[in-house]
Amino acid sequence: MAGEPKLMPTPSIPQICRDTHDLLLVMVVSPDDAELGHAGLVQLRHLGITAPALIYGDGSASDYPAELRRRLEAVAGVEPYWMDCRLGWAGLPRIMARVYTAAAARPGWRILVKIDPDALVLDAALFSDLRAVLAAGYSMAGSFRFLPDGRRHRRGFFVLRPWVDCLPLGPLRELPSGRLHWLSFRRPRYARLGLLFAALRHGLRPGELVLGGIYAVTRDGLADAFALGFADDLAGPIGLYAVEDGLLSLYLAAAGHRLGDVNFHADGTARSPRRAWIQWTALPDDLDPKQVTAVHPLKARDASLRMRLLAAQP
């Protein structure tokens, strides 16, 4: 990508989780979940994760109380960025493309860790696990191919949505207006058969993606996604079913990078007795706090579960 800083190699040896000089955290918040995001970052600081955090707000600064903006800046270590207008969930891929463009221009990091505002890290060992996966030759690590309990991901419609956008005729959403065209021959720029075939050729199966609650990506991997047009291709209309984590997974796989699971080895054996419980459905109420390193999604309505999980941590 033109203008990119010199890329640094991914560490070949896992480093201790508290050695955060080469990490960069990123998070996108909305007015509805900014408080959750702030609480999650405060928890990371309590765990000793001191890496700076790039925070993007979906909307202008005036959409957020001034006192909350000050607290976000204080805990992030970097002044938050604000969009010109609200794009909502449908516009998250475009916002994330802007986040990653800002991250690529920032020197000093080797591993980027994306965290949703409704995710909560309970143990810094999660960062050791993410490092271990990346050091084994993967470029993106998170919840991939396996559910937290060890079962393989079901091939549901949710995980197939990024692929639906590549059909010759389908829904298209204009941003920022949000106007929806139910049947359009105009396709999103990322909906290219060559991109799909390249990802399939490198082993990505239809419906597979690293879930977006918490994941890590290497600088080299992100640079290659940019080289294939990741940021540029999200500048135009967005397919109705686009999801940010699925699109980044697609670009990385198309560039020849491997996607790894933070909880399980490729043969299905567990990496650690403690799991990152990352999924897109509601969290089970009977989670054993002593066997969990991270959870997502943990909404404001789950305050009692949040307190129980935090209270049980060593």
C-alpha angles and dihedrals in degrees: 000000000000114000094017116146118246107286120237121215122254110257111266093204122055112246126210113276095244093057095093103159091111098044130097121190121207130191137170116209134187127202087261098055105025092105090054090050091051091051090050092052091048088055091052090054090051088054091054097255100141099168115132117258126219106212122191120191118213096230137016124311089255089067089069127062113256092236091054091049090054092050092048091052092047095052095039097050089219128075109257121247123230132208122230091241142357115280099174127204092318090058096049094103090057092047091049090050088057091047092052091047089056091045093051090055091053114089128215105048129104101176125042117202116198116202127184116226090240092054122095126201110211101178131029088221085085088075091052089052092049090049092050092055093048092046088055090065103274122128099200126036130186140091102339132158092344135075114225091258092058101262118126118254114271114241095242130160091257094068093041095058099096088056094050089065089066094065113113094247128028151107121322129186123207116217137246092008093055090219110162126216108194096195117029133156088202107094131198112266091243091058095091122144090215090059092049094047091049091053091048091048090055094051106268110139124212109273096022121127140143104253114245102228093093127349141147128223130186124239091240091052093049091048091054091049088054090049088058090052102263095150097034094048091057093055094086134051118329125226115244091245101042115134123186097226093048093050095049090047089052094050094046092049091047089054089055099257124141124237117214138194117240093209104040141036118237090265091056098255115138119255093206138359087243115074136202099233098211118158141131098241127075116290116254115252093225097064111148103232091207091061099048129087098175140000137205137214101026106162128191089261088063093065094128092052090048092053092047092051094046093047092055096054118108 
